């Protein structure tokens, strides 16, 4: 099966599929799509859990919060001090 047909079957653009193949993604993840996250919630970049925005530290950037939740940020800070 060619890349265009496989991409259409998975519902993703062919260029995205090409990137995922070149990057070495296993075939089970080729059709991965980001989950839709409701307003007022954010996904932690470390633990990958969707949490309410007040569980993230504030920052002056695009959405106003850092990418790690407070719990993960504290764990990372403690681990770096050791």
C-alpha positions as a Markdown table, in Angstrom:
| # | Residue | x | y | z |
|---|---|---|---|---|
| 1 | Unk | 0.0 | 0.0 | 0.0 |
| 2 | Unk | 1.4 | 3.4 | -0.9 |
| 3 | Unk | 1.8 | 6.3 | 1.6 |
| 4 | Unk | -1.1 | 8.4 | 0.2 |
| 5 | Unk | -3.6 | 5.5 | 0.5 |
| 6 | Unk | -2.4 | 4.6 | 4.0 |
| 7 | Unk | -2.6 | 8.2 | 5.2 |
| 8 | Unk | -6.1 | 8.6 | 3.8 |
| 9 | Unk | -7.1 | 5.4 | 5.6 |
| 10 | Unk | -5.6 | 6.7 | 8.9 |
| 11 | Unk | -7.1 | 10.2 | 8.4 |
| 12 | Unk | -3.8 | 12.1 | 8.5 |
| 13 | Unk | -1.9 | 14.1 | 5.9 |
| 14 | Unk | 0.6 | 12.1 | 3.8 |
| 15 | Unk | 3.5 | 14.3 | 4.9 |
| 16 | Unk | 2.8 | 13.6 | 8.5 |
| 17 | Unk | 2.8 | 9.8 | 7.8 |
| 18 | Unk | 6.1 | 10.2 | 5.9 |
| 19 | Unk | 7.6 | 12.0 | 8.9 |
| 20 | Unk | 6.4 | 9.4 | 11.4 |
| 21 | Unk | 7.9 | 6.5 | 9.2 |
| 22 | Unk | 11.2 | 8.3 | 8.9 |
| 23 | Unk | 11.3 | 9.1 | 12.6 |
| 24 | Unk | 10.9 | 5.4 | 13.4 |
| 25 | Unk | 7.4 | 5.4 | 14.9 |
| 26 | Unk | 6.0 | 1.9 | 15.2 |
| 27 | Unk | 3.0 | 1.2 | 13.0 |
| 28 | Unk | 0.5 | 1.2 | 15.8 |
| 29 | Unk | 1.2 | 4.9 | 16.4 |
| 30 | Unk | 1.0 | 6.1 | 12.8 |
| 31 | Unk | -2.6 | 7.3 | 13.1 |
| 32 | Unk | -2.1 | 9.1 | 16.4 |
| 33 | Unk | -4.0 | 12.3 | 16.8 |
| 34 | Unk | -3.8 | 14.7 | 19.7 |
| 35 | Unk | -6.7 | 14.5 | 22.0 |
| 36 | Unk | -9.1 | 17.5 | 22.0 |
| 37 | Unk | -8.6 | 19.3 | 25.4 |
| 38 | Unk | -11.4 | 21.4 | 26.8 |
| 39 | Unk | -10.9 | 25.1 | 27.6 |
| 40 | Unk | -9.5 | 25.5 | 31.1 |
| 41 | Unk | -7.5 | 22.2 | 31.0 |
| 42 | Unk | -4.0 | 21.5 | 29.8 |
| 43 | Unk | -1.9 | 18.3 | 29.3 |
| 44 | Unk | 1.3 | 18.0 | 31.2 |
| 45 | Unk | 4.3 | 17.4 | 29.0 |
| 46 | Unk | 5.9 | 15.0 | 31.5 |
| 47 | Unk | 3.2 | 12.8 | 33.0 |
| 48 | Unk | 0.9 | 13.3 | 29.9 |
| 49 | Unk | -2.2 | 13.7 | 32.2 |
| 50 | Unk | -4.9 | 16.3 | 31.3 |
| 51 | Unk | -5.3 | 18.6 | 34.3 |
| 52 | Unk | -7.0 | 21.8 | 35.2 |
| 53 | Unk | -4.9 | 24.9 | 34.4 |
| 54 | Unk | -4.6 | 26.1 | 38.0 |
| 55 | Unk | -2.4 | 23.0 | 38.6 |
| 56 | Unk | 0.3 | 24.6 | 36.3 |
| 57 | Unk | 2.6 | 27.4 | 37.2 |
| 58 | Unk | 2.0 | 30.7 | 35.4 |
| 59 | Unk | 4.3 | 32.1 | 32.8 |
| 60 | Unk | 4.0 | 35.0 | 30.2 |
| 61 | Unk | 3.8 | 32.9 | 27.0 |
| 62 | Unk | 1.2 | 31.9 | 24.5 |
| 63 | Unk | -1.3 | 30.3 | 26.9 |
| 64 | Unk | 0.1 | 31.7 | 30.2 |
| 65 | Unk | 1.2 | 28.4 | 31.8 |
| 66 | Unk | 4.4 | 26.3 | 31.7 |
| 67 | Unk | 4.2 | 22.9 | 30.0 |
| 68 | Unk | 4.7 | 20.8 | 33.2 |
| 69 | Unk | 2.2 | 20.5 | 36.0 |
| 70 | Unk | 3.2 | 21.7 | 39.5 |
| 71 | Unk | 3.8 | 18.1 | 40.7 |
| 72 | Unk | 6.1 | 17.2 | 37.9 |
| 73 | Unk | 7.9 | 20.5 | 38.1 |
| 74 | Unk | 8.6 | 19.9 | 41.8 |
| 75 | Unk | 9.8 | 16.4 | 41.1 |
| 76 | Unk | 12.2 | 17.6 | 38.4 |
| 77 | Unk | 13.5 | 20.4 | 40.6 |
| 78 | Unk | 14.2 | 18.0 | 43.5 |
| 79 | Unk | 15.9 | 15.5 | 41.2 |
| 80 | Unk | 18.2 | 18.2 | 39.8 |
| 81 | Unk | 19.3 | 19.3 | 43.2 |
| 82 | Unk | 20.6 | 15.8 | 44.1 |
